Amino acid sequence: MKLRRVVVTGLGALTPIGNTVQEYWDSLINGVSGAAPITYFDTTNFKTKFACEVKNFNVEDFIDRKEARKMDRYAQYAVVATEEAVKDAAFDFETLDKDRVGVIWGSGIGGLETFQDEVVNWSNGNGTPKFNPFFIPKMIADIAGGHISIKYGFRGPNFTTVSACASSTNAMIDAFNYIRLGHADVIVTGGSEAAVTIAGMGGFNAMHALSTRNDDPATASRPMDKDREGFVLGEGAGSLILEEYEHAIARGAKIYCEVGGGGMSADAHHITAPHPEGLGARNVMRNCLRDAGLNPEDVDAVNMHGTSTPLGDIAESKAIIEVFGEHAYKLNLNSTKSMTGHLLGAAGAIETISCILSIKHGIVPPTINHFTDDENIDPKLNFTFNKAQKRDVKVVMSNTFGFGGHNACVLIKKLEA
């Protein structure tokens, strides 16, 4: 069976550093940090008092107030980012076969704020189980994809992947495979997350996973820096329109790039800590290259998972050297989480959009907040520290690794005739 080619024809982004794709990209290449004191709730008694929130966002500018109240913020973000992506793809809805258009979404947590608020409201009552009738539909992790399909009438494959911080990368890989195997012509894919909540911050603080650099939030996310001490929680959504190549050509679509391949693996090591030698990270990158039919030397850049955690950055750096050998020192490596924070299940989507724009514009965004080299990380690797670098990017990989040892990697390449 001949596999069909898959291209990207639409992008949408709602992030802590920009509420559109263009705003997001401008902030990335200029090294803008999205970290700031939390505005959603009183952080007086919290160890971490800052996060990367979405800013200047009014959902009623995009969604009817009555409908918005039926959605958790993570679903609102998904719908808004997808509206930008669908407009960008410029479909003719009169001729589009909606039976052949699917939605495969990713979210690591889903409606955490809804769950938190409903349980707190119940516990503060008289013990009578009085819950909002939209409690369950707002909370469940698959509902964002449901809202997207309902809004546009897309009746193709529709489901949500949940693999912690690898969720939206797994969603993109599934979308890629469904199209190249012939199960759909177009799939809306990506991910969204809205875990900057009392429960989210409290839970990650209890794990000692978050940075507590409350005196200087803007520099708290510092991947590969010696003094990194945890990730910064982010929120938002990234949406991509994946489309079969001939289908895109036939309708005269604007094509950003081609999806080359996807890889998956498991650490099989620990529920939260990465394998210390980067075993799973090594395997997932090799699997991705194998799926794309490319050699390590073909890759120009890697958007690292790079969360700014003490163990994770070391393990991933080791894995890159093992996979790429001497070519590792010719790569541009970067972690956009230094600016956006960690969007958990949405991270893979917004970071893949960054990779696509690197191909389009010939620029690799920086890893900001680097002050001191870590003796445990090879200093000869080019992490694109502190300033964007111009480069003709033809092939780029994006890594995402999640709690439970879930690893996913997607490869994007410049379109060849």
C-alpha positions as CSV (number, residue, x, y, z in Angstrom):
1,M,0.0,0.0,0.0
2,K,1.4,3.4,-1.0
3,L,1.2,5.9,1.8
4,R,-0.2,9.3,1.0
5,R,1.7,12.5,1.7
6,V,0.5,14.8,4.4
7,V,1.0,18.6,4.5
8,V,0.1,21.4,6.9
9,T,-2.3,24.0,5.4
10,G,-3.5,26.0,8.5
11,L,-2.2,27.2,11.8
12,G,-3.8,28.7,14.9
13,A,-2.3,29.6,18.3
14,L,-3.4,31.0,21.6
15,T,-0.4,31.2,23.9
16,P,1.1,33.1,26.9
17,I,3.2,35.2,24.5
18,G,0.7,35.9,21.8
19,N,-3.0,35.3,21.0
20,T,-2.5,34.7,17.3
21,V,0.2,32.8,15.3
22,Q,1.8,36.1,14.2
23,E,1.9,37.5,17.8
24,Y,3.3,34.2,19.0
25,W,6.1,34.1,16.4
26,D,7.1,37.7,16.9
27,S,7.5,37.1,20.7
28,L,9.4,33.9,20.1
29,I,12.1,35.4,17.8
30,N,12.4,38.4,20.1
31,G,12.9,36.3,23.3
32,V,9.8,37.4,25.2
33,S,9.0,35.7,28.4
34,G,5.3,35.0,29.2
35,A,5.9,34.4,32.9
36,A,4.2,36.8,35.4
37,P,2.4,36.8,38.7
38,I,-0.8,34.7,38.6
39,T,-4.0,36.7,38.2
40,Y,-6.6,33.9,38.4
41,F,-6.6,33.4,42.2
42,D,-4.9,34.5,45.4
43,T,-1.4,32.9,45.6
44,T,-0.5,34.1,49.1
45,N,-0.2,30.6,50.5
46,F,1.4,29.0,47.4
47,K,5.0,28.1,47.0
48,T,4.9,29.3,43.4
49,K,3.1,32.6,42.7
50,F,3.6,32.9,39.0
51,A,2.8,31.1,35.7
52,C,2.5,31.7,32.0
53,E,-1.1,32.7,31.6
54,V,-2.9,33.6,28.4
55,K,-3.2,37.4,28.5
56,N,-5.7,40.0,27.2
57,F,-8.2,37.2,26.3
58,N,-11.9,37.7,26.4
59,V,-13.7,34.5,25.3
60,E,-16.8,36.5,24.4
61,D,-14.9,38.1,21.5
62,F,-15.0,34.7,19.9
63,I,-17.7,32.6,21.4
64,D,-21.3,33.5,22.4
65,R,-21.5,34.0,26.2
66,K,-24.1,31.3,26.6
67,E,-22.1,28.7,24.7
68,A,-18.8,29.8,26.4
69,R,-20.4,29.0,29.9
70,K,-20.8,25.4,28.8
71,M,-17.0,25.1,28.2
72,D,-14.0,24.8,30.5
73,R,-11.2,27.2,29.6
74,Y,-9.2,24.4,28.0
75,A,-12.1,23.8,25.5
76,Q,-12.5,27.5,24.9
77,Y,-8.8,27.8,24.0
78,A,-9.2,24.9,21.6
79,V,-12.1,26.4,19.8
80,V,-10.5,29.8,19.5
81,A,-7.1,28.5,18.2
82,T,-8.9,26.3,15.7
83,E,-11.0,29.2,14.4
84,E,-7.7,30.8,13.4
85,A,-6.4,27.6,11.8
86,V,-9.6,27.0,9.8
87,K,-9.6,30.5,8.5
88,D,-5.9,30.2,7.6
89,A,-6.7,27.0,5.7
90,A,-9.3,28.9,3.6
91,F,-11.7,25.9,3.0
92,D,-14.6,26.2,0.6
93,F,-17.2,24.8,2.9
94,E,-19.6,24.4,0.0
95,T,-17.5,21.8,-1.7
96,L,-15.6,20.3,1.3
97,D,-16.6,16.7,2.1
98,K,-17.1,17.0,5.8
99,D,-17.4,13.2,6.1
100,R,-13.7,13.1,5.3
101,V,-12.6,15.8,7.8
102,G,-11.8,14.7,11.3
103,V,-10.6,16.1,14.6
104,I,-7.9,14.5,16.7
105,W,-7.1,16.6,19.7
106,G,-4.7,16.3,22.7
107,S,-5.0,17.3,26.3
108,G,-3.2,16.0,29.3
109,I,-5.6,17.1,31.9
110,G,-8.8,18.5,30.3
111,G,-11.3,20.5,32.4
112,L,-9.3,20.7,35.7
113,E,-10.8,24.0,36.7
114,T,-14.3,22.8,36.2
115,F,-13.7,19.7,38.3
116,Q,-12.0,21.8,41.0
117,D,-14.8,24.3,41.2
118,E,-17.6,21.8,41.2
119,V,-16.1,19.7,44.0
120,V,-15.3,22.8,46.1
121,N,-18.8,24.1,45.7
122,W,-20.3,20.8,46.8
123,S,-18.0,20.5,49.8
124,N,-19.0,24.1,50.9
125,G,-22.7,23.1,50.8
126,N,-24.9,21.0,53.0
127,G,-23.7,17.7,51.6
128,T,-26.5,17.4,49.0
129,P,-25.0,16.5,45.6
130,K,-26.1,19.5,43.6
131,F,-23.8,19.8,40.6
132,N,-24.0,21.9,37.4
133,P,-25.6,19.8,34.6
134,F,-22.6,20.8,32.4
135,F,-20.1,19.5,35.0
136,I,-19.2,16.3,33.2
137,P,-19.4,17.7,29.6
138,K,-17.2,20.6,30.6
139,M,-14.6,18.4,32.4
140,I,-14.0,15.4,30.2
141,A,-10.8,15.6,28.2
142,D,-12.4,14.7,24.8
143,I,-14.9,17.4,24.7
144,A,-12.7,20.0,23.0
145,G,-12.6,17.9,19.9
146,G,-16.4,17.5,20.2
147,H,-16.9,21.2,20.2
148,I,-14.7,21.7,17.2
149,S,-16.5,19.1,15.1
150,I,-19.9,20.4,16.1
151,K,-19.0,24.0,15.2
152,Y,-17.9,23.1,11.7
153,G,-19.8,19.9,11.0
154,F,-16.7,17.7,10.7
155,R,-17.9,14.1,10.7
156,G,-14.6,12.2,10.2
157,P,-12.5,10.4,12.8
158,N,-12.8,12.2,16.2
159,F,-11.1,11.4,19.4
160,T,-8.6,12.7,22.0
161,T,-5.2,11.4,23.0
162,V,-4.1,11.6,26.6
163,S,-0.4,11.0,27.3
164,A,0.4,13.8,29.7
165,C,2.9,16.3,28.1
166,A,3.1,14.2,24.9
167,S,-0.6,14.4,24.3
168,S,-0.8,16.8,21.4
169,T,2.2,15.3,19.7
170,N,0.5,11.9,19.9
171,A,-2.6,13.6,18.4
172,M,-0.6,15.0,15.5
173,I,1.0,11.6,14.8
174,D,-2.4,9.9,14.9
175,A,-3.8,12.5,12.5
176,F,-0.8,12.1,10.2
177,N,-1.3,8.3,10.1
178,Y,-5.1,8.5,9.6
179,I,-4.5,10.7,6.6
180,R,-1.7,8.8,5.0
181,L,-3.5,5.5,5.4
182,G,-6.6,7.0,3.7
183,H,-9.1,7.2,6.5
184,A,-9.5,11.0,6.1
185,D,-8.5,13.8,3.8
186,V,-8.2,16.6,6.4
187,I,-7.8,16.5,10.2
188,V,-7.8,19.3,12.6
189,T,-5.3,18.4,15.3
190,G,-3.4,20.0,18.1
191,G,-3.9,20.4,21.8
192,S,-5.1,22.7,24.6
193,E,-4.6,23.0,28.4
194,A,-5.8,25.3,31.2
195,A,-4.2,24.0,34.3
196,V,-3.2,27.3,35.9
197,T,-5.7,26.7,38.7
198,I,-5.6,26.2,42.4
199,A,-5.5,22.5,42.0
200,G,-2.9,22.6,39.2
201,M,-0.5,24.8,40.9
202,G,-1.0,23.1,44.3
203,G,-0.5,19.7,42.8
204,F,2.6,20.5,40.9
205,N,4.1,22.3,43.9
206,A,3.5,19.3,46.0
207,M,5.6,17.3,43.6
208,H,8.4,19.9,43.7
209,A,8.1,20.1,39.9
210,L,7.7,23.9,39.6
211,S,10.2,26.7,39.8
212,T,9.7,28.9,42.9
213,R,11.7,31.8,41.6
214,N,9.0,34.3,42.7
215,D,11.4,37.2,42.8
216,D,12.0,37.0,39.1
217,P,9.4,35.1,37.2
218,A,10.5,36.2,33.7
219,T,13.8,34.3,34.1
220,A,12.4,31.3,36.0
221,S,12.2,29.0,33.0
222,R,15.8,28.4,32.1
223,P,16.4,25.2,30.2
224,M,19.9,23.8,30.2
225,D,21.1,26.5,32.7
226,K,23.0,25.3,35.8
227,D,20.6,27.0,38.1
228,R,17.3,25.7,36.7
229,E,15.0,24.4,39.4
230,G,11.7,23.4,37.9
231,F,9.3,24.2,35.1
232,V,6.9,27.2,34.7
233,L,3.3,26.2,34.2
234,G,1.7,27.5,31.0
235,E,-1.6,27.4,29.3
236,G,-3.2,27.9,25.8
237,A,-3.7,26.0,22.6
238,G,-2.2,25.2,19.3
239,S,-4.2,24.0,16.2
240,L,-2.9,22.6,12.9
241,I,-4.8,21.6,9.8
242,L,-3.2,18.5,8.4
243,E,-4.3,17.6,4.8
244,E,-3.5,15.0,2.2
245,Y,-1.1,16.5,-0.4
246,E,-3.2,16.0,-3.6
247,H,-6.3,17.2,-1.8
248,A,-4.5,20.4,-0.8
249,I,-3.1,20.9,-4.4
250,A,-6.5,20.3,-5.9
251,R,-8.1,23.2,-4.0
252,G,-5.1,25.5,-4.4
253,A,-4.3,25.6,-0.7
254,K,-1.4,27.4,0.8
255,I,1.0,24.8,2.1
256,Y,3.4,25.5,5.0
257,C,5.4,22.2,5.0
258,E,5.2,18.5,4.9
259,V,4.8,16.1,7.9
260,G,7.7,13.7,7.5
261,G,7.2,11.2,10.3
262,G,6.4,10.5,13.9
263,G,8.0,8.4,16.6
264,M,6.7,7.0,19.9
265,S,8.4,5.2,22.8
266,A,8.2,4.6,26.5
267,D,10.8,5.0,29.2
268,A,9.4,2.1,31.3
269,H,11.3,3.6,34.2
270,H,9.4,5.9,36.6
271,I,6.1,7.6,36.9
272,T,7.6,11.1,36.7
273,A,11.4,11.1,36.3
274,P,12.9,10.5,32.9
275,H,15.3,7.6,32.3
276,P,18.7,9.0,33.5
277,E,20.5,8.1,30.3
278,G,17.7,9.3,28.1
279,L,16.8,5.8,26.8
280,G,13.2,6.6,25.9
281,A,14.2,10.0,24.3
282,R,16.9,8.2,22.2
283,N,14.4,5.6,21.0
284,V,11.7,8.0,20.1
285,M,14.0,10.2,18.0
286,R,15.4,7.1,16.2
287,N,11.8,5.8,15.6
288,C,10.8,9.2,14.2
289,L,13.8,9.3,11.8
290,R,13.0,5.7,10.7
291,D,9.4,6.5,10.1
292,A,10.4,9.5,8.0
293,G,13.0,7.6,6.0
294,L,15.7,10.1,6.9
295,N,19.2,10.0,8.4
296,P,20.4,12.0,11.4
297,E,22.5,14.1,9.1
298,D,19.3,15.3,7.3
299,V,18.1,17.2,10.4
300,D,18.8,20.9,10.9
301,A,17.2,21.6,14.2
302,V,15.5,20.0,17.2
303,N,12.9,21.7,19.4
304,M,13.7,20.0,22.7
305,H,11.3,19.0,25.3
306,G,13.6,21.2,27.5
307,T,11.4,21.9,30.5
308,S,14.0,23.4,32.8
309,T,14.0,20.5,35.2
310,P,17.3,19.3,36.7
311,L,17.1,15.7,35.4
312,G,15.1,16.1,32.2
313,D,17.4,18.5,30.4
314,I,20.5,16.4,31.1
315,A,18.8,13.1,29.9
316,E,17.5,14.7,26.7
317,S,20.9,16.3,25.9
318,K,22.6,12.9,26.3
319,A,20.0,11.3,24.0
320,I,20.6,13.9,21.3
321,I,24.3,13.2,21.2
322,E,23.7,9.4,21.1
323,V,21.2,9.7,18.2
324,F,23.0,12.3,16.1
325,G,26.7,11.6,16.9
326,E,29.0,14.3,15.6
327,H,26.1,15.9,13.7
328,A,24.6,16.8,17.0
329,Y,27.1,19.7,17.2
330,K,25.8,21.1,13.8
331,L,22.2,21.2,15.0
332,N,20.3,24.2,16.3
333,L,18.7,23.0,19.5
334,N,16.2,25.2,21.4
335,S,13.5,25.1,24.0
336,T,10.7,27.5,23.5
337,K,9.4,26.6,26.9
338,S,11.9,29.2,28.2
339,M,9.4,31.7,26.9
340,T,6.0,30.0,26.9
341,G,6.4,27.9,30.0
342,H,5.2,24.3,29.8
343,L,1.8,23.9,28.3
344,L,1.6,20.3,29.3
345,G,-0.7,18.5,26.8
346,A,-0.7,21.5,24.5
347,A,3.1,21.8,24.4
348,G,3.7,19.6,21.4
349,A,1.2,21.6,19.2
350,I,2.5,25.1,19.9
351,E,6.1,23.9,19.6
352,T,5.5,22.2,16.3
353,I,4.0,25.5,15.1
354,S,7.2,27.1,16.1
355,C,9.1,24.5,14.1
356,I,6.9,25.1,11.0
357,L,7.6,28.8,11.2
358,S,11.3,28.2,11.5
359,I,11.1,26.5,8.1
360,K,9.0,29.3,6.7
361,H,11.1,32.2,7.9
362,G,14.6,30.6,8.2
363,I,15.0,31.5,11.9
364,V,15.4,29.4,15.0
365,P,13.9,31.0,18.1
366,P,16.2,31.2,21.1
367,T,16.4,29.4,24.4
368,I,16.3,32.4,26.7
369,N,17.4,32.8,30.3
370,H,20.8,31.1,30.0
371,F,23.3,32.5,32.5
372,T,25.5,29.7,33.6
373,D,26.7,26.5,31.8
374,D,25.8,23.2,33.4
375,E,28.9,21.0,33.7
376,N,26.6,18.0,33.1
377,I,25.5,19.2,29.7
378,D,27.9,19.3,26.7
379,P,28.8,23.0,26.2
380,K,29.7,22.3,22.5
381,L,26.0,21.8,21.7
382,N,24.3,24.8,20.1
383,F,21.2,25.5,22.3
384,T,20.6,28.8,20.5
385,F,21.0,30.6,23.8
386,N,19.4,34.0,24.4
387,K,19.2,35.2,20.7
388,A,17.4,33.8,17.7
389,Q,19.7,32.5,14.9
390,K,19.1,32.7,11.1
391,R,19.3,29.3,9.4
392,D,18.0,27.6,6.3
393,V,15.8,25.0,8.1
394,K,14.7,22.2,5.8
395,V,14.1,19.5,8.5
396,V,13.2,19.9,12.1
397,M,12.1,17.6,14.9
398,S,10.1,18.4,18.0
399,N,10.3,16.3,21.2
400,T,7.7,15.9,23.9
401,F,7.9,13.6,26.9
402,G,5.2,13.0,29.5
403,F,4.8,11.7,33.1
404,G,4.4,8.0,32.9
405,G,7.3,7.7,30.5
406,H,5.4,8.6,27.4
407,N,7.6,10.0,24.6
408,A,6.5,11.3,21.2
409,C,8.5,13.0,18.4
410,V,7.3,14.6,15.2
411,L,9.4,15.5,12.1
412,I,8.5,18.4,9.8
413,K,10.2,19.1,6.5
414,K,10.2,21.7,3.8
415,L,7.8,20.7,1.0
416,E,9.5,19.0,-2.0
417,A,7.9,19.1,-5.4
